[in-house]
Amino acid sequence: LNFFTSPPDCNLLCSVCHGVFKRPVRLPCSHIFCKKCILRWLARQKTCPCCRKEVRQRKMVHVNKLQKIIGRLEVRCRNAEAGCQVTCPLAHRKGHQDSCPFELTDCPNEGCMSRVPRGALAEHRQNCQHGAPHRCSLGCGATLGPAERANHNCYRELREAWCQRQRRSRTLVLCLLRHMRKMHRTTGIIRRQLADFLEEDDPLLMGAPQEAEAIPEGSIGVEVWGPQGQATL
């Protein structure tokens, strides 16, 4: 009765369960009850709960007109305490429950026993520990489980990796520069040594024949080879 927006008429209440009729049926004595309530009663005794007249089950009649009247009564959602403010006719209550965002729903992931409101189910599935892995929505291509998705930030990771590579490249460039300077100094030393060596050898190579041809006057006892290969004094 608490689901109804206003208290229903007392003529719409079952004298067995004291609630609003559900699938009302009329007995031959004209008393009306919920179908389930009267069947349970007749399973123990075959009389009307109100007048005690004998009742035969095949004499019961469904009161469809009364069922339609009850179906038009305004009721609240059964999740009103959870925050749902919807009211609707009793006949449409089942349809609302199937779409109510406050209705508790079982998580569809295998192994998860959680029951969450339907409106929060999508968020729960993204963070559910029993969910299947998915690719990163930011486009990095990584396959992530629910626990990894919470802390995954591919932009930050790629930036950190880029910074590390940049530092490594800078270190390599500095190392190459040091080696190039060392090679440049070594090449300069070799060039200077080679130039000095060539300067020392040039007089010997170029001046030796001139000294052989131009013998200072007055030299005695010096053996010189002539053009014919004979030694002269």
C-alpha positions in Angstrom: 0.0 0.0 0.0 2.9 2.4 0.5 3.6 2.4 -3.2 0.3 4.2 -4.0 0.5 8.0 -4.3 -2.9 8.2 -2.4 -4.5 5.5 -0.2 -6.7 3.2 -2.3 -10.4 2.7 -1.6 -11.1 0.0 1.0 -13.3 -1.8 -1.5 -10.2 -2.6 -3.5 -8.5 -4.4 -0.6 -8.3 -8.2 -0.2 -9.6 -9.3 3.2 -7.0 -12.2 3.3 -3.7 -10.3 2.5 -5.1 -6.8 3.3 -3.4 -5.5 0.1 -4.8 -4.2 -3.2 -6.3 -7.0 -5.3 -4.0 -8.8 -7.6 -5.8 -10.7 -10.3 -9.2 -10.4 -8.5 -11.6 -13.2 -8.6 -15.3 -13.3 -7.4 -16.8 -16.3 -5.5 -20.4 -17.4 -6.0 -21.2 -15.5 -2.7 -20.0 -12.2 -4.4 -17.0 -11.8 -2.2 -13.8 -10.8 -4.1 -10.2 -11.9 -3.3 -6.8 -12.1 -4.9 -6.6 -15.2 -6.9 -3.5 -16.5 -5.1 -4.9 -15.7 -1.7 -8.2 -17.6 -2.2 -6.4 -20.6 -3.8 -4.2 -20.9 -0.7 -7.3 -20.6 1.5 -9.3 -23.2 -0.3 -6.3 -25.6 -0.1 -7.0 -25.8 3.6 -10.8 -25.3 3.8 -13.5 -25.1 1.2 -15.4 -22.1 2.5 -15.5 -18.4 1.9 -13.2 -16.5 4.3 -15.9 -13.9 4.9 -19.3 -15.6 5.0 -18.1 -19.3 5.5 -20.3 -20.5 2.6 -19.0 -23.5 0.8 -17.0 -22.7 -2.3 -16.2 -24.7 -5.4 -13.1 -23.6 -7.3 -14.6 -23.9 -10.7 -17.3 -21.4 -9.7 -14.7 -18.6 -9.3 -14.9 -15.8 -11.9 -12.1 -13.3 -12.9 -13.2 -9.7 -12.4 -11.4 -8.0 -15.4 -13.2 -4.7 -15.0 -12.0 -4.3 -11.5 -8.5 -5.3 -12.6 -8.5 -2.4 -15.1 -9.7 0.1 -12.4 -6.8 -1.0 -10.1 -4.4 -0.8 -13.0 -5.2 2.9 -13.4 -4.2 3.8 -9.8 -1.1 6.0 -9.5 1.9 4.3 -7.8 5.5 5.3 -7.0 8.5 3.5 -8.3 9.7 0.8 -5.9 13.1 2.6 -6.0 11.7 5.8 -4.6 13.9 5.5 -1.5 16.9 5.2 -3.8 16.0 8.5 -5.5 13.6 7.7 -8.3 10.8 10.3 -8.4 8.7 8.7 -11.2 5.0 7.9 -10.6 2.9 6.0 -13.1 -0.3 3.8 -13.3 0.0 0.5 -11.7 -0.4 -1.3 -15.0 2.7 0.5 -16.4 4.9 -0.1 -13.3 6.5 -3.2 -14.6 7.6 -1.4 -17.8 9.1 1.4 -15.8 11.0 -1.0 -13.5 12.7 -2.6 -16.6 14.2 0.8 -17.5 14.5 2.6 -14.1 18.1 3.9 -13.7 17.8 3.2 -9.9 16.9 -0.5 -10.3 19.6 -2.8 -9.0 21.1 -4.9 -11.8 23.5 -7.8 -11.7 26.9 -7.1 -13.3 27.1 -9.1 -16.6 30.8 -9.9 -16.2 31.4 -13.5 -15.3 32.5 -14.0 -11.7 31.3 -10.6 -10.5 28.7 -10.8 -7.8 28.0 -7.0 -7.6 24.6 -5.5 -8.0 24.6 -1.9 -9.0 22.0 0.7 -10.2 21.2 0.4 -13.9 22.3 4.0 -14.4 25.8 3.2 -13.0 26.2 -0.1 -14.7 28.3 1.2 -17.7 30.8 2.9 -15.3 30.9 -0.2 -13.1 31.7 -2.4 -16.2 34.6 -0.2 -17.1 36.2 -0.6 -13.7 35.0 -4.1 -12.9 37.9 -6.4 -11.9 36.2 -9.3 -13.8 35.8 -7.4 -17.1 37.5 -8.4 -20.3 40.6 -6.4 -21.5 40.0 -3.6 -23.9 42.2 -1.5 -26.2 43.1 2.0 -25.0 40.5 4.5 -26.1 43.1 7.2 -26.6 44.6 5.3 -29.5 48.0 4.1 -28.3 47.0 0.5 -29.1 47.7 -0.9 -25.6 45.4 -3.7 -24.3 44.4 -2.9 -20.8 42.5 -4.8 -18.0 40.1 -2.9 -15.7 42.7 -2.3 -13.1 45.2 -1.0 -15.6 42.7 1.3 -17.3 42.3 3.3 -14.1 45.9 4.4 -14.0 46.7 4.3 -17.8 47.7 7.6 -19.3 49.5 6.9 -22.6 50.1 10.6 -23.3 52.0 10.9 -20.0 53.9 7.7 -20.7 54.8 8.7 -24.3 56.0 12.1 -23.1 58.2 10.4 -20.4 59.5 8.0 -23.0 60.2 10.9 -25.4 62.0 12.9 -22.7 64.2 9.8 -21.8 65.0 9.3 -25.5 65.9 13.0 -25.9 68.2 12.8 -22.9 69.8 9.7 -24.3 70.3 11.4 -27.7 71.8 14.4 -26.1 74.3 12.2 -24.2 75.2 10.4 -27.4 75.7 13.7 -29.3 78.0 15.0 -26.5 80.0 11.8 -26.5 80.4 12.0 -30.3 81.5 15.6 -30.1 84.1 14.6 -27.5 85.4 11.9 -29.8 85.5 14.2 -32.8 87.5 16.8 -30.9 89.9 14.1 -29.8 90.2 12.8 -33.3 90.7 16.3 -34.6 93.5 16.9 -32.1 95.1 13.6 -32.9 94.9 14.3 -36.7 96.5 17.8 -36.1 99.4 16.2 -34.2 99.9 13.6 -36.9 99.8 16.3 -39.6 102.4 18.4 -37.8 104.6 15.4 -37.2 104.3 14.4 -40.9 105.1 18.0 -42.0 108.2 18.1 -39.8 109.3 14.7 -41.1 108.9 15.9 -44.7 110.8 19.1 -44.0 113.7 17.1 -42.5 113.9 14.7 -45.4 113.6 17.2 -48.3 117.2 18.5 -48.0 118.6 15.0 -48.0 116.5 14.0 -51.0 117.0 17.1 -53.0 120.5 18.3 -52.0 122.5 15.0 -52.2 123.2 15.2 -56.0 124.3 18.9 -55.8 126.8 18.1 -53.1 128.2 15.3 -55.2 128.7 17.5 -58.2 129.9 20.7 -56.4 133.0 19.7 -54.5 134.7 22.5 -52.7 138.1 23.5 -54.1 141.1 22.4 -52.1 139.5 19.2 -50.9 142.1 16.4 -50.9 141.6 12.7 -50.4 137.9 12.8 -51.1 136.7 10.0 -53.3 134.1 11.0 -55.8 132.4 8.9 -58.3 132.5 10.3 -61.8 130.0 10.1 -64.5 131.7 7.0 -65.9 131.6 5.1 -62.6 135.4 5.6 -62.0 136.7 6.9 -58.8 138.7 10.1 -58.9 140.7 11.8 -56.3 
